[in-house]
Amino acid sequence: MATVRKAHAVWSGDLPTGSGQVTLDSSGLGTYDVTWKARAEEAGGKTSPEELIAAAHSACFSMAFSLALSEEGKTPDRLETHAEVDFVPGKGITAIRLTLSARVPGLSEDDFQRLANDAKEGCPVSQALAAVKDITLSATLES
């Protein structure tokens, strides 16, 4: 059975000067202010759809990579994934860069890179963002 997660947004005003809020309904973790300026210029204490996508993508990738490792009999000591989402007004999301730093005892560099790339392709958020032609991964296995 599918799980359903919910959020909602409320917007007032035109795009350049208006503002809104996005609320995480399922978790109840909070309501966050959003503006066009936060999306296209400086965040200024507000969030944007792209920042929320970056959060979702970094979490999803970390989970997918953790699963891939467990299927190989490996348990990470630590995974840290950063996601950067490029937004160009008039074009949309043009690129996403995932950066992984990980400590995984007993894992070779070749297996690490293979599993990381498989996780990038298999992550449900990566799949949902398939229209973004440039999703890259830089993965570093720490000793």
Phi and psi in degrees as GROMACS dihedral restraints (atoms count N, CA, C in turn):
[ dihedral_restraints ]
;  ai    aj    ak    al  type     phi  dphi    fc
    3     4     5     6     1   -74.1    20    10
    4     5     6     7     1   144.9    20    10
    6     7     8     9     1   -93.9    20    10
    7     8     9    10     1   151.1    20    10
    9    10    11    12     1  -122.9    20    10
   10    11    12    13     1   128.3    20    10
   12    13    14    15     1  -113.1    20    10
   13    14    15    16     1   144.4    20    10
   15    16    17    18     1  -128.4    20    10
   16    17    18    19     1   144.2    20    10
   18    19    20    21     1  -147.1    20    10
   19    20    21    22     1   160.9    20    10
   21    22    23    24     1  -144.9    20    10
   22    23    24    25     1   158.0    20    10
   24    25    26    27     1  -127.7    20    10
   25    26    27    28     1   146.1    20    10
   27    28    29    30     1  -125.8    20    10
   28    29    30    31     1   130.5    20    10
   30    31    32    33     1  -126.6    20    10
   31    32    33    34     1   141.4    20    10
   33    34    35    36     1  -130.6    20    10
   34    35    36    37     1   135.7    20    10
   36    37    38    39     1    93.0    20    10
   37    38    39    40     1  -178.5    20    10
   39    40    41    42     1   -77.7    20    10
   40    41    42    43     1   175.6    20    10
   42    43    44    45     1   -66.3    20    10
   43    44    45    46     1   -49.9    20    10
   45    46    47    48     1   -68.9    20    10
   46    47    48    49     1   -32.7    20    10
   48    49    50    51     1  -115.8    20    10
   49    50    51    52     1    -6.8    20    10
   51    52    53    54     1   -75.2    20    10
   52    53    54    55     1   179.7    20    10
   54    55    56    57     1  -154.9    20    10
   55    56    57    58     1   166.0    20    10
   57    58    59    60     1  -154.9    20    10
   58    59    60    61     1  -175.0    20    10
   60    61    62    63     1  -141.0    20    10
   61    62    63    64     1   142.1    20    10
   63    64    65    66     1  -114.4    20    10
   64    65    66    67     1   134.9    20    10
   66    67    68    69     1  -119.2    20    10
   67    68    69    70     1   132.4    20    10
   69    70    71    72     1   -86.2    20    10
   70    71    72    73     1    97.1    20    10
   72    73    74    75     1   -74.0    20    10
   73    74    75    76     1   -43.9    20    10
   75    76    77    78     1   -63.1    20    10
   76    77    78    79     1   -45.7    20    10
   78    79    80    81     1   -87.3    20    10
   79    80    81    82     1   -24.8    20    10
   81    82    83    84     1    68.9    20    10
   82    83    84    85     1    19.9    20    10
   84    85    86    87     1   -74.5    20    10
   85    86    87    88     1   -17.9    20    10
   87    88    89    90     1   157.4    20    10
   88    89    90    91     1   173.7    20    10
   90    91    92    93     1  -121.2    20    10
   91    92    93    94     1   133.9    20    10
   93    94    95    96     1  -126.3    20    10
   94    95    96    97     1   136.4    20    10
   96    97    98    99     1   -75.0    20    10
   97    98    99   100     1   140.9    20    10
   99   100   101   102     1  -131.7    20    10
  100   101   102   103     1   143.8    20    10
  102   103   104   105     1  -145.8    20    10
  103   104   105   106     1   161.7    20    10
  105   106   107   108     1   -62.8    20    10
  106   107   108   109     1   -41.5    20    10
  108   109   110   111     1   -58.3    20    10
  109   110   111   112     1   -41.3    20    10
  111   112   113   114     1   -65.7    20    10
  112   113   114   115     1   -26.3    20    10
  114   115   116   117     1   -83.0    20    10
  115   116   117   118     1   -40.6    20    10
  117   118   119   120     1  -107.4    20    10
  118   119   120   121     1   -11.4    20    10
  120   121   122   123     1  -131.9    20    10
  121   122   123   124     1  -111.5    20    10
  123   124   125   126     1  -103.1    20    10
  124   125   126   127     1   143.8    20    10
  126   127   128   129     1   -63.5    20    10
  127   128   129   130     1   -43.7    20    10
  129   130   131   132     1    52.5    20    10
  130   131   132   133     1    40.0    20    10
  132   133   134   135     1    80.0    20    10
  133   134   135   136     1     7.4    20    10
  135   136   137   138     1  -115.8    20    10
  136   137   138   139     1   164.0    20    10
  138   139   140   141     1  -108.5    20    10
  139   140   141   142     1  -177.6    20    10
  141   142   143   144     1  -147.4    20    10
  142   143   144   145     1   162.2    20    10
  144   145   146   147     1   -55.6    20    10
  145   146   147   148     1   -36.6    20    10
  147   148   149   150     1   -68.7    20    10
  148   149   150   151     1   -36.0    20    10
  150   151   152   153     1   -66.3    20    10
  151   152   153   154     1   -39.5    20    10
  153   154   155   156     1   -66.0    20    10
  154   155   156   157     1   -37.2    20    10
  156   157   158   159     1   -64.6    20    10
  157   158   159   160     1   -41.9    20    10
  159   160   161   162     1   -60.4    20    10
  160   161   162   163     1   -42.4    20    10
  162   163   164   165     1   -62.7    20    10
  163   164   165   166     1   -46.0    20    10
  165   166   167   168     1   -63.5    20    10
  166   167   168   169     1   -42.7    20    10
  168   169   170   171     1   -68.1    20    10
  169   170   171   172     1   -41.9    20    10
  171   172   173   174     1   -65.0    20    10
  172   173   174   175     1   -39.5    20    10
  174   175   176   177     1   -68.5    20    10
  175   176   177   178     1   -45.0    20    10
  177   178   179   180     1   -63.9    20    10
  178   179   180   181     1   -45.3    20    10
  180   181   182   183     1   -60.5    20    10
  181   182   183   184     1   -43.9    20    10
  183   184   185   186     1   -59.7    20    10
  184   185   186   187     1   -41.0    20    10
  186   187   188   189     1   -66.5    20    10
  187   188   189   190     1   -43.6    20    10
  189   190   191   192     1   -63.4    20    10
  190   191   192   193     1   -40.5    20    10
  192   193   194   195     1   -68.4    20    10
  193   194   195   196     1   -40.3    20    10
  195   196   197   198     1   -59.6    20    10
  196   197   198   199     1   -41.8    20    10
  198   199   200   201     1   -63.5    20    10
  199   200   201   202     1   -46.0    20    10
  201   202   203   204     1   -59.4    20    10
  202   203   204   205     1   -41.1    20    10
  204   205   206   207     1   -63.1    20    10
  205   206   207   208     1   -44.8    20    10
  207   208   209   210     1   -63.5    20    10
  208   209   210   211     1   -33.3    20    10
  210   211   212   213     1   -67.7    20    10
  211   212   213   214     1   -19.6    20    10
  213   214   215   216     1   -97.2    20    10
  214   215   216   217     1     5.2    20    10
  216   217   218   219     1    78.0    20    10
  217   218   219   220     1    20.9    20    10
  219   220   221   222     1  -114.4    20    10
  220   221   222   223     1   146.4    20    10
  222   223   224   225     1  -124.6    20    10
  223   224   225   226     1   123.0    20    10
  225   226   227   228     1   -73.8    20    10
  226   227   228   229     1   143.5    20    10
  228   229   230   231     1   -73.5    20    10
  229   230   231   232     1   -37.8    20    10
  231   232   233   234     1  -162.6    20    10
  232   233   234   235     1   136.5    20    10
  234   235   236   237     1  -124.4    20    10
  235   236   237   238     1   131.8    20    10
  237   238   239   240     1  -130.1    20    10
  238   239   240   241     1   117.3    20    10
  240   241   242   243     1  -117.7    20    10
  241   242   243   244     1   128.9    20    10
  243   244   245   246     1  -110.0    20    10
  244   245   246   247     1   143.1    20    10
  246   247   248   249     1  -126.8    20    10
  247   248   249   250     1   133.1    20    10
  249   250   251   252     1  -119.0    20    10
  250   251   252   253     1   126.6    20    10
  252   253   254   255     1  -114.6    20    10
  253   254   255   256     1   121.0    20    10
  255   256   257   258     1   -89.6    20    10
  256   257   258   259     1   128.6    20    10
  258   259   260   261     1  -121.2    20    10
  259   260   261   262     1   127.3    20    10
  261   262   263   264     1  -118.2    20    10
  262   263   264   265     1   115.8    20    10
  264   265   266   267     1   -53.0    20    10
  265   266   267   268     1   133.4    20    10
  267   268   269   270     1    89.2    20    10
  268   269   270   271     1   -18.6    20    10
  270   271   272   273     1  -115.8    20    10
  271   272   273   274     1   -32.8    20    10
  273   274   275   276     1    99.6    20    10
  274   275   276   277     1  -152.6    20    10
  276   277   278   279     1   -78.7    20    10
  277   278   279   280     1   120.3    20    10
  279   280   281   282     1  -106.9    20    10
  280   281   282   283     1   -20.2    20    10
  282   283   284   285     1  -163.0    20    10
  283   284   285   286     1   152.8    20    10
  285   286   287   288     1  -135.9    20    10
  286   287   288   289     1   130.2    20    10
  288   289   290   291     1  -116.6    20    10
  289   290   291   292     1   119.4    20    10
  291   292   293   294     1   -98.4    20    10
  292   293   294   295     1   135.1    20    10
  294   295   296   297     1  -127.4    20    10
  295   296   297   298     1   121.3    20    10
  297   298   299   300     1  -114.5    20    10
  298   299   300   301     1   133.1    20    10
  300   301   302   303     1  -123.6    20    10
  301   302   303   304     1   128.8    20    10
  303   304   305   306     1  -143.3    20    10
  304   305   306   307     1   148.3    20    10
  306   307   308   309     1  -115.9    20    10
  307   308   309   310     1   114.8    20    10
  309   310   311   312     1  -134.7    20    10
  310   311   312   313     1   101.0    20    10
  312   313   314   315     1   -58.5    20    10
  313   314   315   316     1   136.6    20    10
  315   316   317   318     1    75.1    20    10
  316   317   318   319     1    15.5    20    10
  318   319   320   321     1  -108.0    20    10
  319   320   321   322     1   129.2    20    10
  321   322   323   324     1   -73.9    20    10
  322   323   324   325     1   158.3    20    10
  324   325   326   327     1   -60.6    20    10
  325   326   327   328     1   -41.7    20    10
  327   328   329   330     1   -62.4    20    10
  328   329   330   331     1   -45.9    20    10
  330   331   332   333     1   -65.7    20    10
  331   332   333   334     1   -38.5    20    10
  333   334   335   336     1   -58.4    20    10
  334   335   336   337     1   -50.4    20    10
  336   337   338   339     1   -64.5    20    10
  337   338   339   340     1   -41.9    20    10
  339   340   341   342     1   -61.3    20    10
  340   341   342   343     1   -47.8    20    10
  342   343   344   345     1   -67.7    20    10
  343   344   345   346     1   -37.9    20    10
  345   346   347   348     1   -63.5    20    10
  346   347   348   349     1   -44.4    20    10
  348   349   350   351     1   -67.3    20    10
  349   350   351   352     1   -38.3    20    10
  351   352   353   354     1   -61.9    20    10
  352   353   354   355     1   -40.8    20    10
  354   355   356   357     1   -65.1    20    10
  355   356   357   358     1   -38.9    20    10
  357   358   359   360     1   -61.1    20    10
  358   359   360   361     1   -42.9    20    10
  360   361   362   363     1   -72.3    20    10
  361   362   363   364     1   -35.5    20    10
  363   364   365   366     1   -89.3    20    10
  364   365   366   367     1   -13.9    20    10
  366   367   368   369     1   -59.5    20    10
  367   368   369   370     1   127.2    20    10
  369   370   371   372     1   -56.9    20    10
  370   371   372   373     1   -32.1    20    10
  372   373   374   375     1   -72.1    20    10
  373   374   375   376     1   -39.7    20    10
  375   376   377   378     1   -57.5    20    10
  376   377   378   379     1   -43.5    20    10
  378   379   380   381     1   -65.0    20    10
  379   380   381   382     1   -39.1    20    10
  381   382   383   384     1   -67.1    20    10
  382   383   384   385     1   -26.4    20    10
  384   385   386   387     1   -98.6    20    10
  385   386   387   388     1    22.8    20    10
  387   388   389   390     1   -57.7    20    10
  388   389   390   391     1   -22.6    20    10
  390   391   392   393     1   -69.3    20    10
  391   392   393   394     1   -17.9    20    10
  393   394   395   396     1   -79.8    20    10
  394   395   396   397     1   110.6    20    10
  396   397   398   399     1   -70.1    20    10
  397   398   399   400     1   -24.3    20    10
  399   400   401   402     1  -118.0    20    10
  400   401   402   403     1    83.6    20    10
  402   403   404   405     1  -111.7    20    10
  403   404   405   406     1   114.6    20    10
  405   406   407   408     1  -114.6    20    10
  406   407   408   409     1   162.3    20    10
  408   409   410   411     1  -135.4    20    10
  409   410   411   412     1   131.6    20    10
  411   412   413   414     1  -119.4    20    10
  412   413   414   415     1   116.6    20    10
  414   415   416   417     1  -120.1    20    10
  415   416   417   418     1   130.2    20    10
  417   418   419   420     1  -122.6    20    10
  418   419   420   421     1   121.9    20    10
  420   421   422   423     1   -92.1    20    10
  421   422   423   424     1   117.3    20    10
  423   424   425   426     1   -86.4    20    10
  424   425   426   427     1   152.9    20    10
